[in-house]
């Protein structure tokens, strides 16, 4: 009997919700078949069978909260082995030409057996109209995964038509309220955000940045870079470089509390908050402090695309040390971002807006952006937080310093 347990779910994630069982008690399973889906606040985890056999018992039900390494199910691999032994006996005993016919038929049937498809991949294929025969299975045991379907679907067809949520539909006659059950993922996101606020001494400091210099630099080089390097240069790589330089100067902002100790990181895994159909996720760019501007730009485009396509791995979501979130892309003028616990700092970017400002005794119209640093006051003193944000302001207003740094 093989025990199927809750696999590692990612950094700081210790539990998940049983979303649905794909295999029921008594079902035959093959190695790599998805038995159950677990949902966390970040991704849906498909738990495969590590062996072939028969699923003997469910130890948890749909909707149950399960913890790391908790027993989910038992698979009896001997049931398949006994069946195969029974099937082989008459074939070994009977060597007549007549007996060879079933064997040939079985061989043909096996050769034309359709590839196994994970439930998530099947749903995506149905929604997008993808031809599964064009998808190459890269999952365990050759199973076609959601990522394999995405690779086989033209980009224009990847986004299925989504029905508007109930609260956006025109109300029926006499209806004044509509109630919609909160999704499991939304509940988990809410719990994570509440944990952040309850477990940290949350405080936010603000500043504003004149984006004129960065806009001028980006305007001069973005077309050339896109043509020669195939990279679209946004403002985010500039902020990542500035944040990495500032974190080097103020390492406490890149630290983490561990009981009564402070862990200082001598590297930066930069989290980039990405809004996806499944909710907010924060993949991170590994060792961002060691990358050049264009490499950072490529990495950001890559993780953001995979986040929206549902192709992130747990490694993408684990190990982040600091986070940047950009509400400005949605038009936010100012906000107080919530720390991505157990990190101790998060930088919030906002909309670039032309405003009158005083420059050398004169009033000028400049493209200005409010920035916010939310930080854990248990670890970071107010002076450090303010100076950290001022350093980012200095670097962004004189981007030549980024190259020197």
Secondary structure, DSSP 8 states (H G I E B T S, - for coil): -EEEE-----TT--EEEEEEESS-TT-EE-TT-EEEEEE-SS-EEEEE-SS-EEEEEESS-TT-EEETT-EEEEEEHHHHHHHHHHHHHHHHH--SHHHHHHHHHHHHHHHT----B-HHHHHHHHHHT--GGG----SGGG-B-HHHHHHHS-GGGSS------GGGS---TT---------HHHHHHHHHHHHHHHHS-EEEEEEEEE-HHHHHHHHHHHHHHHHHH-----SHHHHHHHHHHHHHH-GGGG-EEETTEEE--SS--EEEEEEETTEEEEEEETTGGGS-HHHHHHHHHHHHHHHHTT---HHHHS---EEEEEGGGGT---------TTSSEEEEE---EEEEEEETTEEEEEEEEEEEEEEETTTS-HHHHHHHHHHHHHHHHTTHHHHH-
